[in-house]
Amino acid sequence: MVGEVAVLRAKLWQYLREQADVGQLKAIEDGRSAGVPWYHFTEALCVTSKQGAYQKVRRLKAEQVRDPGERRAPEIAREFEDRVAAEQRAERAR
C-alpha cells in the first residue's frame, strides 16, 4: 500500500513538473517577444548568465518536442525547428 502511494506521488510530481515547464517556457517566450533581455531571466531560471538562461530555455523547448527516449538537449529543439522550417518551405513551394 505505501509503495503504491509512493509511485502515485512520483507520477503526480512528474506531471506537475511537466506542466510547470510548459508554463515557464510560455512566460519566457512571451517576455522575449516583448523585448525582455535574456539576463532578466537568469534569476527566475536559477542560472547565472544570459547564456545559461538561453540554454535552459532550449532544454525546456527540447522537452516539449522530443520523442520518448531522446535526450532533453538543445540540439533536439534545434533539429525540431529545422524540420518544421523545412516542412513550411516545402508547403509554400507547393
N, C-alpha and C positions, 0 to 999 in steps of 0.2 A: 504494500500500500504506500509506504513512504517513498519507495523507489519510483513508483508510477507517478506520484505527485511531483517528485523532483524532475522527472522527464517532462511532464506537462509544463512545469515552471520554466524549464530551459527553453522549450518551444515558444512559450509566451514571450520570454525576453528576446529571443531571436526575432520574432515577429515585430516587437516594439522597436528593436534596433533598426530593422529594415525600413519601417515606417518613418522613423526619425531621420534616417539617411536621406530618404526621398524629400522630406520637408526641408532639411538643411540645404540640400542641393538646390531646390527650387528657390529658397530665400537668397542664396548666393547668386544664382543666375539672375534673379530679379535685380539684386543690387548691382551686379556687373552691367546689366542692361541700362541701369540708371546712371552709370558712370562712377560707381564706388570703386576706388583703387584696391588692388589686392592686399596691400598692407593693412587696410582697415579690417580685414577678416582674420588676421593672424591670431588674435586672442580667442575669438569665437571658435576657431578650428584647432586650438591648442597646438599651434606651431609658432616658430619664432621668426619666420621670414616670409616675404611675399612669394618667394619660390616655393616654400613649404606649403603655403595656402593653395597655390596653383596646383601643385602635385596632389594634395589631398582631395581637391575638387575633381581632378582627373580620376583618382581612385574611386570616388563616390560615383562618378559617371560610369566607370567600368563596372561597378557593382550592378548598376541598373541594366546594362546591356549585355553582360557576359552570359555565356552558356554555362549550364551546370558543369562543374569540374574545371572551368577556366579560372585562372588567377585573377585577383582583383588588382590589376595593374594598369597604369596609364596607357600602355600600348594597346590594351583591349579596347578602350574607349576610342583611341585614335583609329584603330582598324575599323571599328563600327562606323565612325563618322565618315571614313573614306568610302566604305561600302555604300552608305546612304547617299553620299555625294555622287558616286558613280551611277547608282540607280536613278537619281534625279536627272543626271546628264543624259542617260540613255532614254529616259521618258521624254525629255524635251526634244531629243533628236528624232523621236518617232513622230 
